[in-house]
Amino acid sequence: MTKQKNGIIIAAVVIVVIAVVGGIILVLPDTPATTVVDPPGAAASPQPEKTLKIGYLPSTGHTLLFIANEQGYFDEQGLNVELFQFQNSAEGSTAIIAKKIDVGGFGPSPLVYASKGSPVTVIGGLMAEGSGVIALPEKADQLRDLKDFAGKTVATVRMSSGDIHFRGALQDAGLDLEKDITIQELASPSAVLDAVKARKVDAGVIWTPYMEMAQNQGLSVIAYTSEYYPEHPCCRIAALTESLETDRDAYVRMEKALIQAYRYSRTNPDGAVDDVLRYVTIDRDVLKTAMENPYSSISPDPNLNGVVQTYDLLKSIEYIDTSVRIQDHVDTSVYKQALDELASENPNDPVYRQLLEDYKAMNE
């Protein structure tokens, strides 16, 4: 069921890697998808097929995208989905704005772009929490308190959830982010992990499953960002506002597929691990540990309340300077419509009922 495109965005240019599957060469089409017409006598399709190019990171934070693709939920919703991999959230959000992809699930970077006036709208979520601070064991013992980071060098991936919430925690502890600590911004969590292992920095901020990989390689997790900001949002589903306005139904269908994937992750956790393993190339046991990490959680909910809190944190740490209201760049009704439709079709399903309760708590 895997339908995956690998791309790297450099200066908003997509480089597509051609995949060979079963001897057949698959090439990304330059023309838009056309409506599939059923042959005479066949049952009519309930909705025309729509192609969506979706960006992702090779992380357990994007579990719902992987499950929806592997279990056929996108197909079920009449969507032809092409997945594109990025190294970090900033690259992915840039690709959305440049119209290289239609939608993506990235960290707080869509909020940063929205603060600068970019026409981007958050419509859903993928993961909450899921980041942490790592170090070699001997250094970890010296960094148990946030004030211990004074005078130290820490590597992060800019615009990642961990980066933002770690900076916020340092500031809350009384450290001056400009004077008291040196923060090195690297391109990927792998680069951060390598810098920590090579003793080029004192610590690093990465996300799951790289934290579990680090532990598997003998490093220590000093703290999880959820300890600083419980239940903070991470990866948000975002699209161009104009695309949402002109093709809302496609995004509702996409959200339905992600909600179905969430239900699958709750009812078939081992199957979910197998699906994610097709996109995150690490040892299965390490991946399973990452997906069971109590300091991260999977959720398709847009979590408006959490988005507002993160946006306020971005301003507090002077990551952004803006008068833009983030509420004007969040549309929770897309997700709510998708959830209402599924709950109506399955009125006795406990997973959908719980998601309805979660929606009230996080968005109203």
C-alpha distance (Angstrom), angle and dihedral (degrees) to the residues before:
residue distance angle dihedral
M1 . . .
T2 3.81 . .
K3 3.79 111.4 .
Q4 3.76 104.3 173.9
K5 3.78 136.6 157.7
N6 3.78 121.0 -165.6
G7 3.78 116.9 -147.1
I8 3.79 139.6 163.8
I9 3.80 119.0 -151.6
I10 3.81 115.1 -145.6
A11 3.80 115.1 171.4
A12 3.79 87.5 -13.6
V13 3.81 94.4 -57.4
V14 3.78 118.9 129.1
I15 3.77 118.0 -140.3
V16 3.78 107.8 -161.7
V17 3.77 121.0 -152.7
I18 3.80 111.1 -147.1
A19 3.78 111.9 -130.1
V20 3.79 126.1 -147.6
V21 3.78 114.6 -150.0
G22 3.78 121.2 177.6
G23 3.77 90.9 -19.8
I24 3.81 92.5 -54.5
I25 3.80 118.7 117.9
L26 3.78 112.7 -136.6
V27 3.81 115.8 -158.5
L28 3.80 125.9 -175.5
P29 3.82 106.5 -108.7
D30 3.79 118.6 -126.3
T31 3.79 93.1 -152.4
P32 3.78 125.6 74.9
A33 3.78 120.3 -99.9
T34 3.79 116.3 -90.5
T35 3.77 127.4 -140.2
V36 3.79 112.5 -92.7
V37 3.82 111.5 -126.5
D38 3.79 115.7 -150.0
P39 3.81 118.3 -129.9
P40 3.81 118.0 -108.2
G41 3.78 111.7 -71.6
A42 3.81 94.7 18.9
A43 3.79 121.8 122.3
A44 3.78 111.6 -94.7
S45 3.78 116.3 -109.1
P46 3.82 110.3 -111.2
Q47 3.79 91.3 -135.1
P48 3.82 137.2 8.7
E49 3.77 117.8 -97.6
K50 3.78 114.7 -102.2
T51 3.80 125.7 -164.7
L52 3.80 116.5 -136.2
K53 3.80 123.9 -176.2
I54 3.79 106.6 -149.7
G55 3.80 126.2 -170.1
Y56 3.78 123.8 -145.8
L57 3.79 144.6 168.7
P58 3.84 120.9 -126.5
S59 3.78 91.7 -108.8
T60 3.78 138.8 114.1
G61 3.79 84.7 -115.5
H62 3.80 86.6 77.9
T63 3.79 94.4 51.2
L64 3.81 93.9 123.9
L65 3.81 92.6 57.6
F66 3.79 91.3 51.2
I67 3.80 94.9 47.5
A68 3.80 92.8 45.9
N69 3.79 89.3 53.3
E70 3.81 96.9 43.8
Q71 3.79 97.4 42.4
G72 3.79 93.6 47.9
Y73 3.81 97.3 -115.5
F74 3.81 92.1 133.1
D75 3.81 89.3 51.9
E76 3.79 90.4 47.4
Q77 3.80 88.8 55.8
G78 3.80 92.3 51.0
L79 3.80 94.7 -105.4
N80 3.79 127.2 138.1
V81 3.80 99.8 -155.0
E82 3.80 124.9 -165.5
L83 3.80 115.3 -169.0
F84 3.80 123.1 -148.2
Q85 3.80 123.2 -167.5
F86 3.81 123.9 -139.1
Q87 3.80 133.2 -175.0
N88 3.79 96.5 -131.8
S89 3.78 143.8 1.0
A90 3.79 96.0 -100.7
E91 3.82 91.4 59.0
G92 3.78 91.3 48.8
S93 3.79 95.4 48.8
T94 3.80 90.3 47.7
A95 3.80 88.4 54.8
I96 3.82 91.0 53.8
I97 3.79 92.7 51.2
A98 3.82 90.9 46.2
K99 3.84 88.9 51.6
K100 3.79 92.0 -121.0
I101 3.81 89.5 125.9
D102 3.81 130.4 19.7
V103 3.77 101.5 -136.1
G104 3.79 141.1 -7.3
G105 3.75 144.5 -174.0
F106 3.78 107.2 -125.5
G107 3.80 138.9 151.2
P108 3.81 123.5 -97.6
S109 3.81 91.2 -50.4
P110 3.84 93.1 103.2
L111 3.81 87.0 59.1
V112 3.80 90.4 52.6
Y113 3.80 91.8 50.3
A114 3.82 91.3 46.0
S115 3.81 89.4 52.8
K116 3.80 88.5 59.4
G117 3.78 92.9 52.7
S118 3.79 100.0 -96.5
P119 3.83 111.6 153.4
V120 3.79 96.8 -118.5
T121 3.82 128.2 135.0
V122 3.81 130.1 -160.2
I123 3.82 111.8 -138.4
G124 3.80 105.3 165.4
G125 3.78 148.8 -7.1
L126 3.78 141.6 -115.7
M127 3.80 109.5 -174.2
A128 3.79 141.7 7.8
E129 3.82 125.6 -150.1
G130 3.84 110.2 -17.6
S131 3.83 101.9 142.7
G132 3.78 133.1 103.9
V133 3.80 148.3 168.1
I134 3.82 117.9 -101.5
A135 3.81 133.8 -168.9
L136 3.77 142.0 158.4
P137 3.83 108.8 -79.1
E138 3.79 94.8 -108.8
K139 3.81 91.3 51.5
A140 3.78 93.5 42.3
D141 3.79 90.1 62.5
Q142 3.80 88.6 58.6
L143 3.82 94.6 49.6
R144 3.78 105.1 52.9
D145 3.80 93.3 119.9
L146 3.79 122.6 54.6
K147 3.81 90.6 -128.0
D148 3.81 87.8 61.1
F149 3.82 88.1 72.3
A150 3.82 90.9 72.7
G151 3.80 108.0 119.9
K152 3.81 92.6 11.6
T153 3.82 132.3 118.3
V154 3.80 118.5 -126.6
A155 3.80 126.9 -174.2
T156 3.82 120.2 -142.7
V157 3.80 141.0 163.2
R158 3.79 107.6 -112.8
M159 3.82 117.1 -117.1
S160 3.78 91.4 14.7
S161 3.79 117.8 132.4
G162 3.80 91.5 -118.1
D163 3.79 91.9 51.6
I164 3.79 93.2 53.4
H165 3.78 97.7 42.8
F166 3.81 93.5 44.8
R167 3.80 90.5 52.6
G168 3.79 89.0 48.7
A169 3.80 91.6 51.2
L170 3.81 91.6 50.0
Q171 3.79 90.7 51.3
D172 3.81 90.9 47.7
A173 3.82 87.3 54.0
G174 3.79 90.0 56.6
L175 3.80 100.9 -101.5
D176 3.80 121.2 140.5
L177 3.80 105.6 -127.8
E178 3.80 91.9 -151.4
K179 3.80 99.6 45.1
D180 3.79 110.8 21.8
I181 3.81 103.1 49.3
T182 3.80 139.3 28.6
I183 3.80 114.8 -134.0
Q184 3.80 117.9 -165.4
E185 3.80 114.8 -159.4
L186 3.80 112.5 -147.0
A187 3.80 130.7 -177.2
S188 3.80 102.0 -114.8
P189 3.81 143.7 7.8
S190 3.81 88.6 -108.2
A191 3.80 89.4 58.7
V192 3.81 90.1 49.7
L193 3.80 91.5 49.7
D194 3.81 91.3 50.0
A195 3.82 91.9 49.0
V196 3.81 91.2 53.0
K197 3.81 92.9 47.9
A198 3.82 91.1 48.0
R199 3.84 90.6 51.5
K200 3.80 91.0 -121.7
V201 3.81 88.8 129.5
D202 3.78 134.4 24.6
A203 3.80 95.2 -126.0
G204 3.78 142.7 -10.5
V205 3.79 138.8 -143.4
I206 3.81 115.3 -136.2
W207 3.79 139.6 148.7
T208 3.77 139.7 -123.5
P209 3.06 129.7 -37.8
Y210 3.82 89.9 20.4
M211 3.80 90.2 62.1
E212 3.80 89.5 57.6
M213 3.81 90.1 45.6
A214 3.80 88.7 52.4
Q215 3.80 91.4 51.6
N216 3.79 89.9 47.8
Q217 3.81 87.7 55.4
G218 3.81 93.5 52.0
L219 3.81 101.3 -93.8
S220 3.80 125.4 128.2
V221 3.78 131.6 -125.2
I222 3.80 105.4 -133.2
A223 3.80 95.5 -170.1
Y224 3.78 142.1 -22.8
T225 3.80 119.8 -121.1
S226 3.81 88.5 -125.6
E227 3.80 86.4 69.0
Y228 3.81 88.0 61.3
Y229 3.83 97.5 39.0
P230 3.81 112.4 14.3
E231 3.81 115.8 -141.0
H232 3.80 93.8 -0.5
P233 3.83 113.6 168.6
C234 3.77 121.8 -109.8
C235 3.80 125.3 173.1
R236 3.83 112.6 32.1
I237 3.80 125.4 -167.7
A238 3.81 107.7 -124.7
A239 3.80 137.7 173.9
L240 3.77 138.3 173.4
T241 3.79 110.1 -77.3
E242 3.79 92.5 -130.2
S243 3.81 91.5 53.0
L244 3.78 90.5 51.2
E245 3.79 91.7 50.0
T246 3.82 94.9 49.1
D247 3.81 99.0 39.8
R248 3.80 106.2 23.7
D249 3.81 94.0 145.9
A250 3.81 92.2 62.8
Y251 3.80 91.0 54.9
V252 3.81 92.0 47.3
R253 3.81 88.1 53.3
M254 3.80 90.2 48.4
E255 3.80 90.6 52.3
K256 3.81 90.0 49.5
A257 3.81 89.1 54.9
L258 3.82 91.0 50.3
I259 3.80 91.9 48.9
Q260 3.81 89.5 50.4
A261 3.81 87.9 50.1
Y262 3.80 89.8 52.2
R263 3.79 89.9 53.4
Y264 3.81 89.4 50.7
S265 3.82 91.2 50.8
R266 3.81 89.5 54.0
T267 3.79 96.5 46.2
N268 3.81 100.8 35.2
P269 3.83 108.8 30.2
D270 3.82 95.4 162.9
G271 3.79 91.1 51.9
A272 3.80 88.7 49.2
V273 3.81 90.2 55.8
D274 3.80 90.5 52.8
D275 3.81 91.2 50.6
V276 3.80 93.9 49.7
L277 3.80 91.0 46.6
R278 3.81 88.5 68.9
Y279 3.80 89.8 65.5
V280 3.82 104.6 28.1
T281 3.79 108.4 57.2
I282 3.79 104.6 -153.6
D283 3.79 135.5 110.0
R284 3.80 110.5 -61.9
D285 3.81 93.9 -128.1
V286 3.80 91.1 51.9
L287 3.80 89.9 48.2
K288 3.80 91.9 49.4
T289 3.80 90.1 51.1
A290 3.79 89.8 50.9
M291 3.79 92.7 50.5
E292 3.79 90.3 50.5
N293 3.81 93.8 47.8
P294 3.83 107.1 133.7
Y295 3.82 89.9 -150.5
S296 3.80 92.6 68.4
S297 3.78 134.2 46.5
I298 3.79 137.3 -166.2
S299 3.80 118.2 -130.6
P300 3.82 134.7 153.4
D301 3.82 91.7 -153.8
P302 3.85 115.4 118.3
N303 3.85 90.5 -139.0
L304 3.80 98.8 -153.6
N305 3.81 92.3 -173.8
G306 3.81 91.5 55.1
V307 3.81 91.8 45.4
V308 3.80 90.7 54.5
Q309 3.81 90.7 49.4
T310 3.80 91.9 50.2
Y311 3.80 90.8 47.2
D312 3.79 90.4 52.4
L313 3.81 88.4 50.2
L314 3.81 90.4 52.2
K315 3.79 88.7 56.3
S316 3.80 93.5 43.3
I317 3.80 93.6 56.2
E318 3.83 89.5 43.2
Y319 3.77 92.3 -116.9
I320 3.81 85.9 134.5
D321 3.80 134.6 18.0
T322 3.77 109.3 -157.1
S323 3.79 148.3 134.4
V324 3.81 92.4 -153.2
R325 3.83 114.5 122.7
I326 3.80 109.0 -130.1
Q327 3.81 89.6 -154.2
D328 3.81 86.3 71.7
H329 3.81 88.6 60.3
V330 3.80 98.7 50.3
D331 3.82 122.9 79.7
T332 3.79 110.0 -175.8
S333 3.82 92.9 172.3
V334 3.82 92.9 81.7
Y335 3.78 92.1 60.4
K336 3.81 92.5 39.1
Q337 3.80 92.3 53.7
A338 3.81 90.7 49.7
L339 3.80 91.8 48.5
D340 3.81 93.6 45.6
E341 3.80 91.0 52.3
L342 3.80 93.3 50.3
A343 3.80 92.8 44.3
S344 3.80 90.4 49.9
E345 3.80 91.0 50.7
N346 3.83 90.6 46.8
P347 3.83 105.6 31.1
N348 3.80 95.1 167.3
D349 3.80 97.5 47.8
P350 3.83 108.8 120.1
V351 3.82 93.9 -156.9
Y352 3.80 93.7 57.0
R353 3.81 91.3 43.9
Q354 3.80 90.0 53.9
L355 3.80 91.4 48.8
L356 3.80 89.2 54.2
E357 3.80 89.3 54.3
D358 3.80 90.8 46.8
Y359 3.80 90.2 51.7
K360 3.80 91.6 56.4
A361 3.80 91.6 49.9
M362 3.80 96.4 46.7
N363 3.80 103.5 36.3
E364 3.81 112.1 24.8
